[in-house]
Amino acid sequence: MKKRPLTTMETPFVRGMSFVGLLLIAINLVRLVQGQPLSSKSSQINSARSANDARTVVRFHDTAQRPQSISPQQSHGVTSSRSPSGTICGVESRAAHGQVAPNTNGGTLNPAAFFNPTTVNASGRVAFNSQVDGSDRNQGVFVADSGGTISAIAIGCGGLGGSGDTTSMCGDVSPIGGHFGGFFFGTVFTPDINDAGDVLFFCDVNGGSSRRALFLYRAVSGEIVKVAAVGDSSPIGGTFGAVGPGSLNNNGKVVFLASPAGETINSNLFMWDNGVVTKVAALGDPAPGGGTFSGLGTESFGFQDGTFIPGGPVPDINDSDQIAFRAIVSGGITGRGIVVRTGQVDEWYVKVPDPTPIGGTYFDMQAASINNAGQIAFFADYRPTPNTFNSGWFAGAPGDWRKVVVFFDPIDGGQCLGLAFSRNPMQTIDAAGNVVFWANLDSNGTSDRLVLGLTDGNLLIAARRGDPTPIGGTFGTMDAWPAINDNIGTVNPATPGAQNGALSAHMAFNHCPSSTPTPTPTATPTSTPSPTASPTPRATPTPRARPTPRQRPAARA
């Protein structure tokens, strides 16, 4: 029987909010598509309604969401009156449900793309987790390129990650001994890919020197190396009791989450560089401007095997080794904000209660993506006035901030009623500073849009629910965590009515800036097995972590 995580625990994201705490919801459709039993403990929420009776919701991971209670009159949705600097010039399929999954002895992909995001590199290659139907080698990590070739990176087998299955040995050989076993799925465990084709992924191992680890596939050599494993020595003393996901830059450096033995909620931030692990930030370290870090990795997922995994927020790293991370602080000049480390110097890029570029002040923000120009994109809550609040996406750098979108802004003839938290390793900001995001335009969550917020203030619609897809049928439910690299962004939708009965697919859109020629469309990807079985591990995705409600501790000062 397929297993899934039992609990999600989170330390407080928001202080002083009138709606008190985060509420979680699990969408049963996901389990039905995956053929999984429905939980008898799924929680339900009623989204807060604004003055015009429109419900607004923030999605913060997978299908978990919190209600908003905001004032529509506080919207600052004025887009540029100038012509947009470019167009969306095509959407292409990369990998679809039912295509052959390489290195799985004839199995087929079951990606459940609408809750399993992808990351993308500059050549348009995407990395994703997928389950595999019709094979004992039933899960793994794959990449798919613009020419239609799907390749396996590492393949596992048996129960999903965290299920407690320790005996299945039909997965690829692991670099720490034994074989890859169960993989972890959903927003939190998305693999990362860089421009060299290196892929960062996370999974359980059966029969190895550690039960669970974060791994890096190196494209040039075809080898897989360990980044960090449960039980490894920590650079701050003791051992890692849990290791979580991370982000990867083009130099092959990784920033990731890990917590000490005995800790089930909070985690610290580390960097891996060619086999050497160093500390980025830990609880109790001095914060810029005074005080100490009291919250860094504040989300933890519990699993059926009794283990916990730090789930976020994951830091980000650019090619200059600048590291962006969200921090909660005690006794300092702020309670929380986004820190960017340049060299060995930490700087508050944005913090509570800094002014926003549209008036009012911030009172919470999530982790940020950072591009090579040192610009960040992040989701934030803010107070337009002392007695009201709103939420949205912002981008820029100190001295040059802009609003991307906030609730009730006009989008595509409607208004923004649904948004999602920022989530690394899905890169949300491109080299020019454009930001990709998901939005919903109705109160029932059935009017998905994938949107590119340009630096000139315009919004380009990359994908629209109900429009035709490149593999037939129409765009259905969309994953809420797209990624972008240069002019290529990801689209991960359900595809009702698609060719060959495909239920979902991973796709990519092309953004053509002004004066950029429209690219020649590439063929729809075919089920292309690897020419020969790779000696390196190859993985297939497993179902995503399903959060369940947990009473949250009191907010920290």
C-alpha positions in Angstrom: 0.0 0.0 0.0 1.3 3.5 -0.8 2.1 5.6 2.2 2.3 9.3 2.6 3.5 11.8 5.3 1.4 12.0 8.4 2.0 15.5 9.7 3.3 18.9 8.9 4.5 21.2 11.6 5.3 24.8 11.2 6.6 27.5 13.5 4.7 30.8 13.0 5.0 32.6 9.7 2.9 35.6 10.7 2.7 37.7 13.9 -0.3 39.9 14.9 -2.5 38.7 12.1 -6.3 39.1 12.7 -7.1 35.7 11.2 -4.8 33.8 13.6 -2.6 31.1 12.2 -2.6 28.9 9.1 -5.2 26.4 8.3 -4.5 23.5 6.0 -6.6 21.7 3.4 -5.8 18.6 1.4 -7.5 18.2 -2.0 -8.9 14.8 -2.5 -8.6 15.0 -6.3 -4.9 14.5 -5.9 -5.3 11.2 -4.1 -7.9 10.0 -6.5 -5.7 10.7 -9.5 -2.9 8.8 -7.8 -5.2 5.9 -6.8 -4.7 6.5 -3.1 -7.2 6.2 -0.3 -8.8 9.3 1.1 -7.9 10.3 4.6 -10.7 10.5 7.2 -8.9 13.4 8.8 -8.7 15.9 5.9 -9.3 19.4 7.1 -11.5 22.0 5.5 -11.4 25.7 5.6 -13.7 28.5 4.7 -11.8 31.3 3.0 -12.4 34.8 4.5 -14.6 37.0 2.3 -13.8 40.6 1.4 -16.2 43.4 1.3 -17.3 42.5 -2.2 -17.9 38.9 -1.2 -14.9 37.5 -3.1 -13.0 34.9 -1.3 -9.2 35.1 -1.5 -6.7 32.3 -0.7 -3.0 31.9 -0.5 -1.5 28.5 -1.4 1.6 27.8 0.6 2.7 24.3 -0.3 1.1 21.5 -2.4 -2.6 21.9 -1.8 -2.3 23.5 1.6 -3.8 27.0 1.8 -4.7 29.7 4.2 -7.6 32.2 3.9 -7.0 35.9 3.5 -9.1 38.7 4.9 -8.3 41.8 3.0 -9.8 45.0 1.8 -10.3 45.3 -2.0 -10.2 49.0 -1.8 -6.5 48.7 -0.9 -5.6 47.2 -4.3 -2.9 49.0 -6.1 -3.5 47.2 -9.4 -2.5 49.7 -12.1 -0.5 48.0 -14.9 1.6 49.9 -17.4 -0.3 51.6 -20.2 2.7 51.0 -22.5 2.9 48.0 -24.8 4.4 45.0 -23.0 8.1 44.4 -23.7 7.6 41.1 -25.4 5.0 38.3 -25.8 4.4 34.7 -24.8 5.4 33.1 -28.1 4.5 29.4 -27.5 4.0 26.6 -25.0 5.6 23.2 -25.6 5.1 19.8 -23.9 8.1 18.2 -22.2 6.8 15.0 -20.6 3.3 13.7 -20.3 1.4 11.0 -18.4 1.7 7.7 -20.2 5.0 8.3 -21.9 7.7 5.6 -21.5 9.8 6.1 -18.4 13.4 5.4 -19.3 15.4 2.8 -17.3 12.2 1.3 -15.8 11.8 -1.8 -17.9 8.9 -0.5 -19.8 7.1 1.5 -17.1 5.3 4.7 -18.0 5.3 8.2 -16.4 2.6 9.2 -13.9 3.8 12.7 -13.0 0.7 14.2 -11.5 2.1 17.4 -12.8 -0.5 19.7 -11.2 1.1 19.2 -7.7 4.7 18.1 -8.7 6.5 21.2 -10.0 9.5 21.3 -12.3 12.7 23.4 -12.4 14.2 24.5 -15.6 17.6 25.4 -17.0 18.7 27.9 -19.6 18.4 25.3 -22.4 14.8 24.6 -21.5 15.5 21.2 -19.9 13.2 20.5 -17.0 13.7 18.2 -13.9 10.9 16.5 -12.1 9.9 13.7 -9.8 7.4 11.1 -11.2 5.9 7.8 -10.2 6.1 5.0 -12.7 3.2 2.7 -13.7 3.7 -0.8 -14.8 7.1 -1.5 -13.3 8.6 -2.6 -10.0 11.0 0.3 -10.6 8.2 2.6 -9.8 9.5 6.1 -9.0 12.4 8.4 -9.7 13.9 11.7 -11.0 13.8 12.5 -14.7 14.8 15.3 -17.1 13.1 16.2 -20.4 14.5 18.6 -23.0 13.0 20.7 -25.8 13.7 18.1 -28.4 11.4 15.6 -26.8 14.0 13.3 -25.1 13.2 12.1 -21.6 16.1 10.7 -19.5 16.2 9.1 -16.1 18.6 10.5 -13.5 17.9 8.0 -10.6 15.3 5.2 -10.3 13.9 3.9 -7.0 11.4 1.2 -6.1 9.1 0.0 -3.3 7.1 2.2 -1.0 7.2 5.9 -1.3 9.7 8.0 0.8 8.9 7.9 4.5 6.7 4.8 4.1 9.1 2.6 6.2 9.9 0.2 3.4 13.5 -0.7 3.9 13.7 -4.0 2.0 13.1 -3.1 -1.7 16.3 -3.4 -3.6 15.3 -3.1 -7.3 16.3 0.6 -7.5 19.5 2.0 -8.9 22.7 1.6 -6.9 23.2 4.4 -4.4 26.6 6.2 -4.0 26.3 5.6 -0.2 25.7 1.8 -0.7 22.5 0.0 -1.1 19.8 1.1 -3.6 17.6 4.1 -4.0 14.2 3.3 -2.4 11.4 5.7 -2.0 11.2 9.3 -3.3 9.3 12.2 -1.9 6.9 14.2 -4.0 5.1 17.5 -4.1 6.2 21.2 -4.0 8.6 20.7 -1.2 10.7 18.0 -2.7 11.0 19.2 -6.3 14.5 18.4 -7.7 16.6 21.3 -9.0 18.6 21.6 -12.2 21.3 24.0 -13.3 22.5 25.0 -16.8 25.1 22.3 -16.9 22.4 19.7 -16.5 23.4 18.8 -12.9 20.3 17.7 -10.9 19.8 17.9 -7.1 17.4 15.4 -5.6 16.3 13.8 -2.3 15.3 10.3 -1.5 15.4 7.3 0.9 18.1 4.6 0.5 17.7 0.9 1.4 20.7 -0.9 2.6 23.1 2.1 2.5 25.3 3.8 5.1 22.4 6.2 5.8 18.6 5.8 5.4 18.1 9.2 3.7 20.1 11.8 1.8 20.3 14.7 -0.6 22.2 13.8 -3.8 23.7 15.6 -6.8 23.8 14.1 -10.3 26.8 15.6 -12.2 26.0 15.7 -15.9 29.6 15.9 -17.2 30.7 12.7 -15.5 27.3 11.0 -15.2 28.1 10.2 -11.5 25.9 10.8 -8.5 27.4 12.1 -5.3 26.2 12.6 -1.8 25.6 16.2 -0.6 24.4 15.4 2.9 22.9 12.4 4.7 21.2 11.7 8.0 23.9 10.8 10.5 26.6 12.9 8.8 28.8 15.1 11.0 27.5 18.7 11.2 30.0 21.6 10.8 28.4 23.2 13.9 28.9 20.0 16.0 27.0 16.8 16.5 25.3 15.0 13.6 22.5 15.7 11.2 19.3 14.2 12.6 17.4 15.2 9.5 18.4 16.5 6.1 16.0 18.4 3.8 15.9 19.8 0.2 18.1 22.5 -1.2 18.9 24.8 -4.2 21.6 24.6 -6.7 23.6 27.2 -8.7 25.5 26.9 -12.0 28.8 26.4 -10.2 27.5 23.2 -8.6 27.1 24.6 -5.1 24.2 23.7 -3.0 22.4 25.4 -0.1 20.2 23.1 2.0 18.3 22.6 5.2 19.4 20.2 8.0 18.5 19.9 11.7 20.4 18.4 14.6 19.6 15.0 16.1 16.5 15.3 18.3 15.1 18.4 16.7 11.8 17.8 14.9 10.8 21.3 13.8 13.6 23.9 13.4 16.5 23.5 11.0 19.6 25.4 10.1 21.1 26.4 6.7 24.2 24.9 5.2 26.2 25.0 1.9 27.9 22.1 0.1 30.8 22.8 -2.3 32.5 19.9 -3.9 32.2 17.6 -0.9 32.7 20.2 1.8 29.8 21.3 4.0 29.9 24.6 5.8 27.4 26.6 7.9 25.4 29.4 6.3 23.3 30.3 9.4 22.2 28.6 12.5 19.8 29.3 15.3 21.4 31.6 17.9 23.8 33.2 15.4 24.0 37.0 15.4 21.6 38.7 13.0 22.6 41.8 11.0 21.9 44.9 13.1 21.7 43.0 16.3 19.7 40.2 17.9 20.0 36.5 17.0 18.4 34.2 14.5 15.5 32.4 16.2 13.9 30.8 13.1 15.4 29.8 9.8 14.0 26.5 8.5 10.6 26.6 10.3 8.6 23.8 8.5 8.9 20.1 9.2 7.1 17.2 7.6 6.4 14.0 9.7 6.2 10.6 8.0 4.7 7.2 8.6 8.0 5.7 9.5 8.3 8.1 12.5 10.9 10.4 10.8 10.8 14.2 10.2 12.2 16.2 7.3 12.8 19.9 7.3 10.8 21.2 4.4 11.3 25.0 4.2 11.7 27.7 3.6 14.6 26.6 1.4 17.4 29.3 0.8 18.6 30.2 -2.7 22.0 30.8 -4.2 23.1 32.6 -7.3 26.2 32.2 -9.4 28.1 34.9 -7.4 27.4 32.8 -4.3 25.0 35.3 -2.9 22.6 33.4 -0.6 19.1 34.7 0.1 17.1 33.3 3.1 14.2 34.3 5.3 15.0 34.8 8.9 13.1 35.3 12.2 15.0 37.2 14.8 14.8 37.8 18.5 16.1 41.0 20.1 17.1 42.8 17.0 16.1 45.7 14.8 13.4 43.7 13.3 11.3 40.6 14.0 11.8 39.0 10.5 12.9 39.7 7.0 15.0 38.5 4.0 18.7 38.4 4.5 21.2 38.3 1.5 24.7 37.1 2.3 27.4 38.5 -0.1 30.8 37.2 0.7 30.7 36.9 4.5 28.5 39.9 5.0 24.8 39.5 5.9 22.4 42.4 4.9 18.7 42.9 5.5 17.4 43.3 1.9 13.9 43.8 3.2 12.5 43.5 6.7 9.5 44.3 9.0 8.3 47.1 9.1 10.0 48.5 6.0 7.8 50.5 3.6 6.5 48.8 0.5 6.8 50.4 -2.9 3.0 50.9 -3.0 2.6 52.4 0.5 2.1 50.8 3.9 4.6 48.5 5.6 5.6 44.9 5.4 4.7 42.6 8.3 5.7 39.2 7.0 7.6 37.7 4.0 8.6 34.3 2.7 11.8 33.0 1.2 13.1 34.8 -1.8 14.6 33.7 -5.2 17.7 35.6 -6.2 19.0 36.2 -9.7 22.6 36.8 -10.9 22.0 40.6 -10.7 21.3 40.3 -7.0 17.6 41.0 -7.4 15.1 39.0 -5.4 11.4 38.0 -5.8 9.3 37.2 -2.8 5.8 36.9 -1.5 4.9 39.2 1.4 2.0 40.3 3.7 1.8 44.0 4.2 -0.3 46.7 5.9 -1.6 49.3 3.5 -2.9 51.2 6.6 -2.4 50.3 10.3 -5.7 48.5 10.4 -5.8 46.7 7.1 -3.6 44.1 5.3 -3.0 42.6 2.0 -0.6 40.2 0.3 1.3 39.9 -2.9 4.5 39.5 -4.9 7.3 42.1 -4.8 10.7 42.2 -6.6 13.9 44.2 -6.9 16.8 45.1 -4.7 17.4 47.7 -1.9 16.6 51.2 -3.3 14.7 49.8 -6.3 11.6 47.8 -5.3 8.5 47.2 -7.3 5.1 45.5 -6.9 4.5 42.5 -9.1 0.9 41.8 -8.1 -1.3 42.0 -5.0 -4.7 40.7 -4.2 -7.6 42.3 -6.3 -5.2 43.6 -9.0 -6.7 43.2 -12.4 -5.5 40.2 -14.4 -6.7 39.0 -17.8 -10.1 40.7 -17.5 -10.7 39.6 -13.9 -9.1 40.2 -10.5 -6.6 38.4 -8.5 -8.2 36.2 -5.8 -5.6 33.4 -5.4 -1.8 33.5 -5.1 0.9 31.2 -3.8 3.9 31.6 -1.4 7.4 31.7 -2.9 9.1 28.3 -2.9 12.7 27.5 -3.7 14.1 25.7 -5.7 11.5 26.9 -8.1 13.3 30.0 -9.5 10.7 32.8 -9.8 12.8 35.7 -11.1 14.7 35.7 -14.4 17.9 37.5 -15.3 16.1 40.7 -16.4 14.0 40.8 -13.2 10.7 39.5 -14.7 8.7 37.3 -12.2 6.6 34.3 -12.9 3.6 33.5 -10.6 0.4 31.5 -10.4 -2.9 33.3 -9.8 -6.6 32.4 -9.6 -9.4 34.7 -10.8 -12.5 33.2 -9.1 -13.6 32.3 -5.6 -13.8 28.6 -6.4 -10.2 28.0 -7.5 -11.2 27.0 -11.0 -9.8 30.0 -13.0 -6.0 29.3 -12.9 -3.6 31.6 -14.7 0.1 31.4 -15.1 1.4 34.9 -15.4 4.7 36.6 -16.2 5.1 40.0 -14.4 7.3 42.1 -16.5 9.6 44.8 -15.1 7.7 47.4 -17.1 4.6 46.7 -15.0 2.7 44.6 -17.6 1.4 41.1 -17.1 1.7 38.5 -19.8 -0.6 35.4 -19.6 1.5 32.3 -20.2 -1.3 29.7 -19.7 -5.0 29.9 -19.0 -7.2 27.2 -17.6 -9.6 26.0 -20.4 -7.3 27.0 -23.3 -6.0 24.2 -25.6 -2.7 22.5 -24.8 0.0 21.5 -27.2 -0.9 17.8 -26.6 -4.6 18.2 -27.1 -7.3 18.7 -24.5 -7.3 21.8 -22.3 -5.3 23.2 -19.5 -6.9 22.1 -16.2 -5.7 22.6 -12.6 -2.2 24.1 -12.6 0.6 23.6 -10.2 1.0 26.9 -8.3 4.8 27.0 -8.2 6.2 27.8 -11.7 9.9 28.4 -12.4 11.7 30.6 -15.0 15.2 30.7 -16.4 16.1 33.3 -19.0 13.1 33.3 -21.4 11.8 29.8 -20.6 9.2 29.2 -17.8 7.4 26.1 -16.6 3.8 25.1 -16.8 2.6 22.0 -14.9 -1.1 21.3 -15.5 -3.7 18.6 -15.6 -4.6 18.0 -19.2 -8.2 16.7 -19.5 -8.9 15.4 -23.0 -5.3 15.2 -24.1 -3.9 12.7 -26.6 -3.4 9.1 -25.5 -5.4 9.7 -22.3 -2.6 11.8 -20.7 -4.0 13.1 -17.4 -1.2 15.7 -16.9 2.0 17.0 -18.4 5.1 19.1 -17.7 5.4 21.9 -20.2 7.4 25.1 -20.9 6.5 28.5 -22.2 8.7 30.8 -24.2 8.9 34.5 -23.4 10.0 36.5 -26.4 11.2 39.9 -25.4 10.8 42.8 -27.9 12.9 42.3 -31.0 13.4 38.6 -30.2 12.5 36.3 -33.1 9.8 33.7 -32.4 11.4 30.3 -31.9 10.6 27.5 -34.2 8.2 25.1 -32.3 9.7 21.8 -31.2 8.0 18.5 -31.6 5.9 17.2 -28.7 8.1 15.0 -26.6 7.9 11.3 -27.4 8.3 8.5 -24.9 12.1 8.1 -25.4 13.9 5.5 -23.3 17.6 5.9 -22.7 19.6 4.2 -25.4 21.2 2.0 -22.7 20.6 1.5 -19.1 22.6 4.0 -17.2 25.0 2.7 -14.5 24.1 5.7 -12.4 20.9 5.8 -10.2 17.8 6.9 -11.9 14.7 8.1 -10.0 10.9 8.2 -10.5 8.6 10.4 -8.4 6.4 9.3 -5.6 3.2 11.0 -4.2 3.6 14.3 -2.5 3.8 15.0 1.2 0.3 15.6 2.5 0.2 18.1 5.3 -2.3 17.7 8.2 -3.2 20.4 10.7 -1.2 20.9 13.8 -1.7 23.4 16.6 0.9 26.0 16.2 3.1 27.4 19.0 2.8 31.0 20.0 4.5 33.5 17.7 8.0 34.5 18.6 8.9 38.0 19.4 
